[in-house]
Amino acid sequence: MRRNGGRWPTMDLLRSEPMQLAQLIIPIESARTTISYLGDLGLFQFKDLNADKSPFQRTYAAQMKKCGEMARKLRFLREQMIKAGLSTSTRPLAGTDVDVENLEVKLRELEAEIIEMNANNEQLQRTYAELAEYKLVLQKAGEFLHSTKSIAAVQQREVEAQSLGEGSIDSPLLLEQEMVTDPSKQVKLGFVSGLVQRDKSTAFERILFRATRGNVFLRQAAVEEPIRDPSSGEKVEKNVFVIFYSGERAKNKVVKICEAFAANRYPFADDTGKQFQMITEVSRRLLELKTTIDVGLLHQASLLQEIAHQFEHWSLLVKKEKSIYHALNMLSIDVTKKCLVAEGWCPVSAATQIQNALQRATLDCNSQVGAIFHVLHTEESPPTYFCTNKFTTAFQEIVDAYGVAKYQEANPGVYTIITFPFLFAVMFGDWGHGICLLMATLYFIFREKSLSNQKLGDITGMIFGGRYVILMMALFSIYTGLIYNEFFSVPFDIFGPSAYACRDLSCRDASTQGLIKVRATYPFGVDPVWHGTRSELPFLNSLKMKMSILLGVAQMNLGIVLSYFNAGFFANDLNIRYQFVPQIIFLNSLFGYLSLLIIVKWCTGSQADLYHVMIYMFLSPMEDLGENQLFAGQKFLQVMLLLLALAAVPWMLFPKPFILKKQHEERHQGQSYAILHSIDDPLKMDLHPDSHGHEEFEFSEVFVHQLIHTIEFVLGAVSNTASYLRLWALSLAHSELSSVFYDKVLLLAWGFNNNLVLIIGIIVFISATVGVLLVMETLSAFLHALRLHWVEFQNKFYEGDGYKFQPFSFTSLSEEDE
């Protein structure tokens, strides 16, 4: 069958698409084009025929290296764009079509040009930083010398004035001695100027003092703002220093200490005129460098902007090319070295489309020889392929997270579409909260086109991917909330007035015995009169606990029934007779009978104690039921069901291993013959896996396996049924939390008759509702529903030991660079 107006065949979601192993013989001259067309089609999964070869020994290793080099250059260009604050454009530009060879040349040129620009810019920035430091040194050191000379002149005048004013008898002699001192014997001081990091200045000064034994004079001044360091390019806080020393030996020590502390030294003249001239020259060069750097950065930004417009197109082209040669490397080359041989899986329904793609590639390459499509017959298990849409994909992912279905095994994803959101809603039943979930998921659904093209965060992307799961969860939550009659824990008379009325004013605080039935039963859901009564909790506890058991037994029976369809599909009569039949008998003899008692008790209004009935069904099966009897013949039925449950255990355990052993012995003695199935129909391939047998048969292993399976089912029937009581527990917890937030926060704030308290109460109520009930409780109910499906439901029939069909497709290319 085909869809109306489409070429895709309808695929059964219950069974995976029939698959076939195909062989392609492709001429070398059309190999690349053929693989490209198959990538566009996305329906062929290649097998690696060169698994024993290393990546460097494969046919197209050189092309893969070339693609890897282009990918590296693209990563380099992306890094440069990120540094420049540019983002790639997704708009298709006209005239951007380029082949791989031209793209390789273009990327090489762009990389070399940008590297050269970066090197020039780095050198200019270093020179600019050095000149900026030099200018600071000239300014600060000039201030040092000027202030020092001024102080020295003042001190000299003070000494002269003091010496003349005293008129001491020794003064003329001292002055005369100073005047006749030989100028050649006066010591001339040298100095070194530069900058040192501020956090190293203390250690710098201490080492100078110790190395020269205090025979230097150090002056420092802090630079007000952080400046760019020429070597590292980072902004650091620095001090300008001037070191005065005497002698060549002291100079050498000072220079070595400056080098050890990475202090940048700059020349300095003590002449004021030369200082001014040097400052002017440095300022002029700084201005020229600034202009040159700005022009270079502007040119680089314009070049990167042009690259950004075509980057996504180039990146996709390189990824496609790399994936094509990766697929070609999985092909084996013919002995004549004129053809490539490929093997892989494809859907049976896609054979015509694949052959059309091969023919188109042959015509486009003007090849003299066409590619050959040939179906191979194998006993290897094919991959599992389900054709899903945007609605069913998320539900299928829930199942695949547990395990991918075996080839053509019954797919629980079909039933998960309904059962998963329904079990979630049983635990989350509140139609007010359901409406909040619905509004949130409708936002994602209405904006799915724009959001699908954006890069979302991990949590947001997860919510967006499961938007249709949340939609179903919200709708079922509204449904179960109407059944529970809870809107943020508040009941409403939506479907008519309550069937009960108070006998007197005190009945609300007494029990339901104070209520009398005045009209017909409330038509849908829980009667609102139960809310707020003392018997509300016992009534809802009983209701939800029994409902949880009924839902659990129904879903477990569905799982066992699906195991029957699996066994029938694979023609496994042993599993039907010695697995399905005893399992369905055992489960329903105990918990199916309990479900029957619950329904009968609801329908008859009996006061029978079901706990007593089930316990004494095992302890004293022949004892009279008395007031706990619900219907005639119940005692006889209980005895018969108990005997059937006891008989089902050895029925599951013993026959199957012995029958398998007998079949194995007869097969090797030539006493058993089977009809050879035609291999012309690939649809019937490998549908009888048990008929092939094994060369080695270990009876002990088979028996132990069957023993474990039997014990697991018997114990699991009890534990799994008890596990469904989580539906009751979480539903009760959700209802009570919602009631507490409403009564103890909102109503309490309302009772103060204060607007400020009311506003605070509303804010707290909304925060608690969103944070606890709509986030934490949603996650909790989701995880519990997930466990019920993975463990309690799927372990009855689902093996999940298959592997997913992963065709070679360009649509599956990752957004990130490999």
Salt bridges, closest charged atoms under 4 A:
ASP48 OD1 - ARG58 NH1 3.07
GLU69 OE2 - ARG72 NH2 2.58
GLU101 OE2 - LYS66 NZ 3.17
GLU104 OE2 - ARG108 NH2 3.86
GLU111 OE2 - ARG72 NH2 2.92
GLU113 OE2 - HIS299 NE2 3.69
GLU133 OE2 - LYS238 NZ 2.65
GLU224 OE2 - LYS140 NZ 3.33
ASP229 OD1 - LYS238 NZ 2.52
GLU237 OE1 - ARG198 NH1 3.78
GLU259 OE2 - ARG265 NH2 3.80
GLU281 OE2 - ARG284 NH2 2.37
GLU288 OE2 - ARG284 NH1 2.71
ASP294 OD1 - LYS290 NZ 3.94
GLU321 OE1 - ARG32 NH2 2.53
GLU380 OE1 - LYS47 NZ 3.16
GLU397 OE2 - LYS804 NZ 3.76
ASP400 OD2 - LYS804 NZ 3.54
ASP430 OD2 - HIS433 ND1 3.87
GLU448 OE2 - LYS390 NZ 2.69
GLU448 OE1 - ARG467 NE 2.91
GLU536 OE2 - HIS531 ND1 3.47
GLU777 OE1 - HIS734 ND1 3.44
GLU792 OE2 - ARG787 NH2 2.82
GLU799 OE1 - LYS406 NZ 3.41
GLU816 OE2 - LYS455 NZ 3.77
ASP817 OD2 - ARG78 NE 3.72
GLU818 OE1 - LYS322 NZ 3.84
